[in-house]
């Protein structure tokens, strides 16, 4: 599922989020007040604009109200983060993700009705981008550019099928993704599963492979 995403606040974290989302084929609009930040991110997104995110008329003119997802990745300027979030709610953006500087900031964002609150200390930009793209991804660890390890809650389409049926852990392995292990229930772990292993409802699969190969899997 590819969305229209607006990323507001292009520091180090925002840049990583915006670039990762664009690499995952989302349409990404990046907004920041700093001209240099806008110039830097412009190479990695669909569009980059220098603008004041606390001006509702400006956000409306940019069509932010038509976007599927908004990410407020503003770092140290808490008042700007909160005001931007309020305006996004007023504009009716369906899904809002906001970066929290500390517990008080997080509590305020929660009261505003933010759908997801993140902290760069516990969540990388790449991990956030993948979790937004594939809702069944529980966690993502970037190993190299465009290659990572994903922890995925088995979607319903996987249940009852062998790994070979899914094109995984077999000689044909058309998807280019390997299952390193399966967590089954609270205590059981199937390490290095063979191609005849069947996926059971509730399984969590730990996959390794390139992002483009992961994208070809039906994870919905």
N, C-alpha and C positions, 0 to 999 in steps of 0.2 A: 504494500500500500504506500503510494507516494503522495505526499502532502505539499501544500503551500505553507511554508514556515517562515516566520519573521523572527530574527534574532536581534535583540536590542541590548547593546553594550558589548563592544568588541575589544575586550582585553584579551589576555592569554587564553582564559577559559572560553570566552565567547567565540574567539577565532577558531579554536579547536572544534567546538560544537558546530559552528556554521560550516566549516570545511568538511567535517565528517558527514553532516547531513547532505551536503551537496554531492559528495562522493557516493552517497547512497541514493542518488537520483531524485532527491526532493528539490522543489523550487524554493530557493532561499533568498529572502530579502534581509540584508544586514543594515542596521541603523546605529549610528554613533554620532556624538557631537564633535568628536575629534577628527579633523580632516586626514591626519596621517593614518589613523586606525582604519578609516574608510578606504583609503588608497591601498592599504596592505591587504585588506580582506577582499577587495574587488576582484582579485584574480581567482578566488576560490568559490564565489557564489554567483547566483543568477543576477543579482543587482545589489549594489551598495550605495547607501544614501547618507549624507551628512545632515542630521536633523535633530531637533529637540523633542525627545520622547515625552516630555511633560506638557506638550501643546496638543490638545485633542484635535484641533482643526488640522494640524499637520499630519497626525496619524490617520485621520479620516481621508485627507487628500492622497495619502500614499496607499489607500485601500486596505489598511491593516485589518479593518473589520471584515474583510472577505477572506482572510487567511484561516487555515484550519487550526494551526498551532502557533502560539507566541511564546518565546523564551526570553525572559528578562534576566540577562546574565551580567547586569551591572554589579560591580564589585563593592567598593568602599562607600559609595554615595547612597546611603540607606534612604534618605528622603526622596531622591529621584527614583529609586527602585520602587518604593511604595506608591508614589504618585503615578508612575508609569503603569503599574499593575492595576490601580484603580481605574485609569482611563481605558485599559484593555478590557476590563470587566464591563465598563459602561458601553464600550463599542460592541460588546457581545461576541468576542472571540471565544470559540467553543472550548478550547483547551489551553490552559496557561501553565507554564513551568517557570518558576522563579528561583534564583540563587539567593540563599540566605547567608548573611555575614556571621550571625551568631544566633543563639537561642531566642532572644527577644525579637529579632528580625523575623525568624522563622515563625514564631507565634503570631506575629502581626500578619504575615502573609497567609497563614492558615485561617485567620479570622476573616480575611478578605475573600476567602473561597478559592485560593489557588489550588489547581488540580495536583501539582507535583512540586515539592520543594526539594532543592538539591544543595549540597555543599561540596565545593571543589576538593575539600580535604578528603571526602569519602567517595566522590564520584568523578571520573574523568569525563572530558567532553566526548570522547569517542564512545564510552560506555553509555552515556546519556543518549547520544544519537542512535545507537543500535536499539536501545530499549524503546525509543519512540517509534522506530521503524518496524520492529518486530515485537509485538506485545507479549509473545510467549517467551522471549529471552529474559531470563532471570538475572543474568550477569554476563559481562563481556570483558575480556582482557586482550588488549591490543599487544601483539607480539612483535609485529613489524608493520610497515605501511601496507594497508589493505589485507592484512592477515591476522587472525586472532583465534582465541578460544572462547566459545560461547557455552553458557549453561542454559539449556532450553527446556521448558516444561513441554512434554510431548503433546502436540496438538491432536485433536480427535482424529484427524486424517491419518495419523501414524498408528493408532491403536489396532492391535491384532495383526499387524504386518511384521515380517521379518526385516532385519536390516538390509538384507539382499533385495527384498521387494522394494525397499526405499532407495536402492542404489547406493547403499552405505556399506562399508567394510567388506566389499566384494571385489573381485578382480575387475569387473566392469566399472564399478564406482564412478558412474558418469558425472555425478555432481561434484566430485573432487573434495568431499567432506568426509572426515573419519570420526567415528564414535569412539572416544577414548575410554569412557566408562558410563555406566547407567546407575543412577541412584534410585532404588526401588523401596518405597516405604520409608520408614524412619531409620532403619538400621542396615538394610541390605545394600551392598554395592557390587555390581557386576563389572569387574575390571577386564579390559581388553576383550569385549564381547565379540563372538564370531558372527558370521553373516547369517546364521540360522536363529539368532536370538530374536524373540518376538517382543515387540513393544507392548507394555501393559498400561492401561489407564492410570495416570498418576506418576508415571516414570519421569525422571529428569535426566536428560541426555547431556553429556559434556562433549561438545563437538570441536574439532579443529579444522581449519581450512581458510581459504581466501574469502573475503567478504562477498565477491561476486558469485562464488559458488554457494555460499550460504543464502544469498538472495534468491537463487534459483529453486531452493527447497520450498515446499509449501508449508510455511510455518503459521498459517492462519487457522 
